[in-house]
Amino acid sequence: MTPEVALGEIARGLQLALTLGAPPLLAVLAVGVIVGILQAATQINEPTIAFVVKAITLIATLALTGHFLLGRLVSFTAELFQRIPHLIG
C-alpha cells in the first residue's frame, strides 16, 4: 500500500465521518442557539432546559436520519472490505 492510497482511504473515512456527524450536530447547534436566545430574552437561566431540548432534538434527528446514516456506513464498510485485496496487493 502506497502512502497515496492510504491517504485516500483516510480522506474517504474522514469525509464519511463528516457526513454522518453533520445532521445531528447541526440540528443540536441550531436548537441550542434558539434556546439560548429565548432564555436570554426571558431571563430564564436554567441549564437543564437547554440540555433536555437538545437531547430531544438529537434523538429526533437520529430517528429521522438514522436509516440514511446507517445505510451510508454499511455501504462504506462493504466497499472497503471489497477493496482490501486491491489495497494490499
FIKE-132769 format. One record per residue: chain; x, y, z of N, C-alpha, C, O in turn; residue number from 1. Coordinates in steps of 0.02 Angstrom, whole numbers, plus 32768, in hexadecimal, padded with zeros to 4 digits. Last residue first. Layout:
FIKE-132769
donu | n.X | n.Y | n.Z | ca.X | ca.Y | ca.Z | c.X | c.Y | c.Z | o.X | o.Y | o.Z | drenmar
A | X | Y | Z | X | Y | Z | X | Y | Z | X | Y | Z | NUM
...
This chain:
FIKE-132769
donu | n.X | n.Y | n.Z | ca.X | ca.Y | ca.Z | c.X | c.Y | c.Z | o.X | o.Y | o.Z | drenmar
A | 7F87 | 7EE4 | 7F91 | 7FB3 | 7ECB | 7F5D | 7FAA | 7EED | 7F1E | 7FCC | 7EDE | 7EED | 89
A | 7F36 | 7F34 | 7FE3 | 7F71 | 7F12 | 7FFE | 7FA1 | 7F01 | 7FC5 | 7FDD | 7F0D | 7FCA | 88
A | 7ED0 | 7F65 | 7F94 | 7EF8 | 7F94 | 7FBA | 7F3A | 7F74 | 7FD2 | 7F6E | 7F95 | 7FD5 | 87
A | 7E94 | 7EF6 | 7F60 | 7EB5 | 7F24 | 7F32 | 7EE1 | 7F55 | 7F57 | 7F13 | 7F6D | 7F3B | 86
A | 7E5F | 7EBA | 7FD5 | 7E92 | 7E97 | 7FAD | 7EB7 | 7EC5 | 7F7C | 7EF2 | 7EBB | 7F6F | 85
A | 7E06 | 7F27 | 8000 | 7E41 | 7F14 | 8027 | 7E73 | 7EEC | 7FFD | 7EAF | 7EFC | 8000 | 84
A | 7D8F | 7F43 | 7FC1 | 7DCD | 7F61 | 7FA5 | 7E0C | 7F4A | 7FC9 | 7E43 | 7F59 | 7FB2 | 83
A | 7D2F | 7F07 | 800E | 7D39 | 7EEE | 7FC9 | 7D7A | 7F08 | 7FAB | 7D98 | 7EE8 | 7F81 | 82
A | 7D37 | 7F55 | 8081 | 7D49 | 7F0E | 8085 | 7D55 | 7EF1 | 803F | 7D80 | 7EC7 | 8037 | 81
A | 7D08 | 7FCE | 804A | 7D4C | 7FC9 | 8064 | 7D63 | 7F81 | 8069 | 7D9B | 7F71 | 8056 | 80
A | 7C84 | 7FAD | 802B | 7CB2 | 7FBF | 7FF5 | 7CFB | 7FBA | 800C | 7D26 | 7FA5 | 7FE6 | 79
A | 7C54 | 7F96 | 80AE | 7C53 | 7F60 | 807C | 7C84 | 7F6F | 8043 | 7CA8 | 7F43 | 802D | 78
A | 7C65 | 8017 | 80E5 | 7C88 | 7FDE | 8102 | 7C8B | 7FA4 | 80D0 | 7CBF | 7F84 | 80C9 | 77
A | 7C0E | 8064 | 8095 | 7C56 | 8073 | 8098 | 7C7E | 8037 | 80B1 | 7CB2 | 8027 | 8096 | 76
A | 7B93 | 8026 | 80B4 | 7BAC | 8027 | 8070 | 7BF8 | 8034 | 806E | 7C1C | 8013 | 8049 | 75
A | 7B8A | 8042 | 813D | 7B8D | 7FFC | 8127 | 7BA9 | 7FF8 | 80E0 | 7BD2 | 7FCD | 80D1 | 74
A | 7B82 | 80CE | 8137 | 7BB8 | 80AE | 815C | 7BC0 | 8065 | 8145 | 7BF9 | 804E | 813C | 73
A | 7B0C | 80E4 | 80ED | 7B4C | 80FD | 80D4 | 7B87 | 80DA | 80F6 | 7BB9 | 80C9 | 80D5 | 72
A | 7AB0 | 80A7 | 8144 | 7ABA | 808D | 8100 | 7AFC | 80A4 | 80E3 | 7B1F | 807D | 80C2 | 71
A | 7AB8 | 80FC | 81B2 | 7ACE | 80B7 | 81B9 | 7ADA | 8097 | 8174 | 7B08 | 806F | 816C | 70
A | 7A82 | 8170 | 8178 | 7AC6 | 8170 | 8192 | 7AE1 | 8129 | 8199 | 7B1B | 811C | 8187 | 69
A | 79FE | 8146 | 8156 | 7A2C | 815F | 8123 | 7A75 | 815A | 813A | 7AA0 | 8144 | 8115 | 68
A | 79CF | 8124 | 81D5 | 79CF | 80F2 | 81A0 | 7A00 | 8107 | 8169 | 7A26 | 80DE | 8150 | 67
A | 79D9 | 819E | 821F | 7A00 | 8163 | 8231 | 7A05 | 812F | 81FA | 7A3A | 8111 | 81F0 | 66
A | 798E | 820E | 8210 | 79C4 | 8203 | 81DF | 79EC | 81C4 | 81EC | 7A1B | 81B5 | 81C7 | 65
A | 792D | 8204 | 8276 | 791A | 8216 | 8232 | 794F | 8205 | 81FF | 793F | 81F0 | 81C7 | 64
A | 7975 | 81E1 | 82E8 | 793C | 81B7 | 82D3 | 7929 | 81C5 | 828B | 7916 | 8197 | 8266 | 63
A | 79D0 | 8248 | 82EF | 79E9 | 8205 | 82E2 | 79B1 | 81D6 | 82CD | 79BC | 81A9 | 82A5 | 62
A | 7975 | 82B0 | 830B | 799E | 82B2 | 82CE | 79B9 | 826D | 82BD | 79B8 | 8259 | 8283 | 61
A | 7942 | 8286 | 8387 | 7916 | 828E | 834D | 793D | 828E | 830C | 7927 | 826F | 82DB | 60
A | 79B6 | 828B | 83D6 | 7992 | 824B | 83CD | 7965 | 824F | 8390 | 7962 | 821F | 8369 | 59
A | 79D5 | 8314 | 83CC | 7A04 | 82E1 | 83B5 | 79E1 | 829F | 83A9 | 79ED | 827E | 8376 | 58
A | 7963 | 834D | 8407 | 7974 | 835B | 83C2 | 79A3 | 8327 | 83A5 | 799B | 8311 | 836C | 57
A | 7971 | 831D | 8489 | 7937 | 8309 | 8462 | 7943 | 8315 | 8417 | 7930 | 82EC | 83ED | 56
A | 79E7 | 8360 | 84AB | 79E5 | 8317 | 84AC | 79AB | 82FD | 8482 | 79B2 | 82CD | 845D | 55
A | 79BE | 83E6 | 84A3 | 79F1 | 83CE | 8475 | 79F3 | 8382 | 8473 | 79FE | 8365 | 843D | 54
A | 7960 | 83E7 | 850C | 794A | 83F7 | 84C7 | 797D | 83DE | 8495 | 796B | 83C2 | 8461 | 53
A | 79B3 | 83C9 | 8578 | 797C | 839C | 8567 | 7965 | 83A8 | 851F | 795A | 8379 | 84FA | 52
A | 7A0D | 8437 | 8579 | 7A25 | 83F2 | 8571 | 79ED | 83C4 | 855A | 79F8 | 839B | 852D | 51
A | 79BA | 84A4 | 858D | 79E1 | 84A0 | 854F | 79F8 | 8458 | 8544 | 79F7 | 843F | 850B | 50
A | 798C | 8483 | 860D | 795D | 848D | 85D6 | 7981 | 8485 | 8594 | 7969 | 8461 | 8567 | 49
A | 79FB | 8482 | 865E | 79DB | 8441 | 864F | 79A9 | 8448 | 8616 | 799C | 8418 | 85F3 | 48
A | 7A22 | 8506 | 8676 | 7A48 | 84DD | 8645 | 7A25 | 849B | 8633 | 7A32 | 8480 | 85FE | 47
A | 79C5 | 8593 | 867D | 79C5 | 854E | 8697 | 79E8 | 8521 | 8664 | 79CE | 8517 | 862D | 46
A | 79A7 | 8620 | 867C | 79EA | 8604 | 8674 | 79EE | 85BF | 8695 | 7A16 | 85B4 | 86C2 | 45
A | 793E | 8687 | 8634 | 793B | 8646 | 8656 | 797D | 8624 | 864A | 798A | 860C | 8613 | 44
A | 792D | 86FE | 85EF | 7957 | 86FD | 862B | 794C | 86BE | 8655 | 7951 | 86C1 | 8692 | 43
A | 78F7 | 8702 | 8573 | 78C8 | 86FA | 85AC | 78EC | 86FB | 85EF | 78CC | 86F8 | 8623 | 42
A | 7967 | 8712 | 8523 | 792F | 8741 | 851D | 7900 | 873E | 8559 | 78E5 | 8770 | 856F | 41
A | 79B6 | 86A6 | 8546 | 79CF | 86EA | 8552 | 7996 | 871D | 854F | 7996 | 874E | 8575 | 40
A | 7964 | 863E | 851C | 7975 | 8644 | 8562 | 798F | 8689 | 8573 | 7981 | 86A4 | 85A8 | 39
A | 7962 | 8657 | 8491 | 7924 | 865A | 84B8 | 7932 | 8661 | 8503 | 790F | 8686 | 8526 | 38
A | 79EA | 8643 | 8474 | 79CB | 8684 | 8468 | 798B | 868C | 8491 | 797F | 86C0 | 84AF | 37
A | 79F5 | 85BB | 8499 | 7A1E | 85EE | 84BA | 7A01 | 8634 | 84B1 | 7A00 | 865C | 84E0 | 36
A | 799E | 8580 | 843D | 798F | 857D | 8485 | 79B6 | 85B1 | 84AC | 799C | 85CF | 84DA | 35
A | 79E6 | 859E | 83C7 | 79A2 | 85B7 | 83D0 | 798F | 85B6 | 841A | 7972 | 85E7 | 8433 | 34
A | 7A5F | 855A | 83DF | 7A5F | 85A2 | 83D5 | 7A1A | 85BF | 83E1 | 7A13 | 85F3 | 8402 | 33
A | 7A2F | 84D6 | 83EA | 7A52 | 84F5 | 8421 | 7A54 | 8541 | 841C | 7A4C | 8564 | 844D | 32
A | 79FC | 84C0 | 836A | 79CE | 84C2 | 83A3 | 79EF | 84E2 | 83DF | 79CE | 8507 | 8404 | 31
A | 7A75 | 84C3 | 8322 | 7A3F | 84F2 | 8313 | 7A0F | 84F8 | 834D | 79FB | 852F | 8360 | 30
A | 7ABC | 8457 | 835E | 7AD7 | 849B | 835E | 7AA0 | 84CF | 8353 | 7A9C | 8500 | 8377 | 29
A | 7A6A | 83EC | 8340 | 7A74 | 83FE | 8386 | 7A90 | 8445 | 838C | 7A7D | 846A | 83B9 | 28
A | 7A78 | 83EE | 82B3 | 7A36 | 83F5 | 82D2 | 7A3D | 840B | 831B | 7A19 | 8438 | 8332 | 27
A | 7B01 | 83DA | 82A3 | 7AE3 | 8418 | 828C | 7A9E | 8423 | 82AB | 7A8D | 845C | 82BB | 26
A | 7B0F | 8359 | 82DB | 7B33 | 8392 | 82F8 | 7B14 | 83D4 | 82E2 | 7B0E | 8402 | 830B | 25
A | 7AC0 | 8305 | 8288 | 7AB0 | 830E | 82D0 | 7AD1 | 834C | 82EE | 7AB3 | 836F | 8316 | 24
A | 7B00 | 8320 | 8204 | 7AB8 | 832D | 8213 | 7AA9 | 8334 | 825E | 7A88 | 8364 | 8271 | 23
A | 7B91 | 8302 | 8215 | 7B76 | 8345 | 8206 | 7B2C | 834D | 8218 | 7B1B | 837E | 8239 | 22
A | 7BBE | 8280 | 8225 | 7BB8 | 82AB | 825F | 7B95 | 82ED | 8253 | 7B7D | 830C | 8283 | 21
A | 7BC2 | 8247 | 81A6 | 7B9A | 8228 | 81DB | 7B8E | 8256 | 8216 | 7B5A | 8253 | 8235 | 20
A | 7C18 | 829D | 8162 | 7BD5 | 8292 | 8149 | 7BA8 | 8275 | 817F | 7B6D | 8288 | 8185 | 19
A | 7C8C | 828D | 81AE | 7C6D | 82CF | 81A9 | 7C25 | 82C8 | 8192 | 7BF9 | 82EB | 81AB | 18
A | 7CA5 | 8206 | 8194 | 7C99 | 821C | 81D9 | 7C78 | 8260 | 81DA | 7C4B | 826D | 8203 | 17
A | 7CBD | 820D | 810B | 7C83 | 81E8 | 8124 | 7C72 | 81FD | 816B | 7C38 | 8205 | 817D | 16
A | 7D34 | 8255 | 810E | 7CFA | 8271 | 80EB | 7CBA | 824E | 8102 | 7C86 | 826F | 810B | 15
A | 7D85 | 81FA | 814F | 7D76 | 823A | 816F | 7D3A | 825C | 814F | 7D12 | 827B | 8172 | 14
A | 7D88 | 8193 | 80ED | 7D6E | 8186 | 8130 | 7D5B | 81C6 | 8155 | 7D28 | 81C9 | 8177 | 13
A | 7DC6 | 81D6 | 8083 | 7D82 | 81BC | 807B | 7D61 | 81AE | 80BE | 7D26 | 81BC | 80C8 | 12
A | 7E43 | 81EF | 80C0 | 7E18 | 8227 | 80AB | 7DD0 | 8210 | 80A1 | 7DA2 | 8233 | 80B6 | 11
A | 7E71 | 816D | 80CE | 7E66 | 8196 | 810A | 7E38 | 81D1 | 80FA | 7E0C | 81E2 | 8121 | 10
A | 7E7D | 814C | 8048 | 7E4E | 8127 | 8072 | 7E3E | 814D | 80B3 | 7E06 | 814E | 80CA | 9
A | 7EE2 | 81A6 | 8022 | 7EA1 | 81A7 | 8001 | 7E6B | 8184 | 802A | 7E33 | 819D | 8030 | 8
A | 7F4B | 817D | 8071 | 7F2F | 81C0 | 807D | 7EEA | 81C6 | 805B | 7EBE | 81E8 | 8075 | 7
A | 7F61 | 8100 | 8036 | 7F4E | 8104 | 807C | 7F2E | 8148 | 808C | 7EFC | 814C | 80AF | 6
A | 7F87 | 8128 | 7FB6 | 7F4B | 80FF | 7FBE | 7F33 | 8103 | 8007 | 7EF7 | 8109 | 8013 | 5
A | 7FFC | 816D | 7FD4 | 7FC5 | 8190 | 7FB2 | 7F84 | 8169 | 7FBB | 7F4F | 8188 | 7FC6 | 4
A | 8052 | 810C | 800B | 8038 | 8142 | 8036 | 7FFD | 8168 | 8016 | 7FD0 | 817F | 803A | 3
A | 8020 | 8069 | 7FD1 | 8046 | 80A6 | 7FCC | 8029 | 80DB | 7FFA | 7FEF | 80D7 | 800F | 2
A | 802B | 7FC5 | 8000 | 8000 | 8000 | 8000 | 802D | 803E | 8000 | 805A | 8045 | 802A | 1
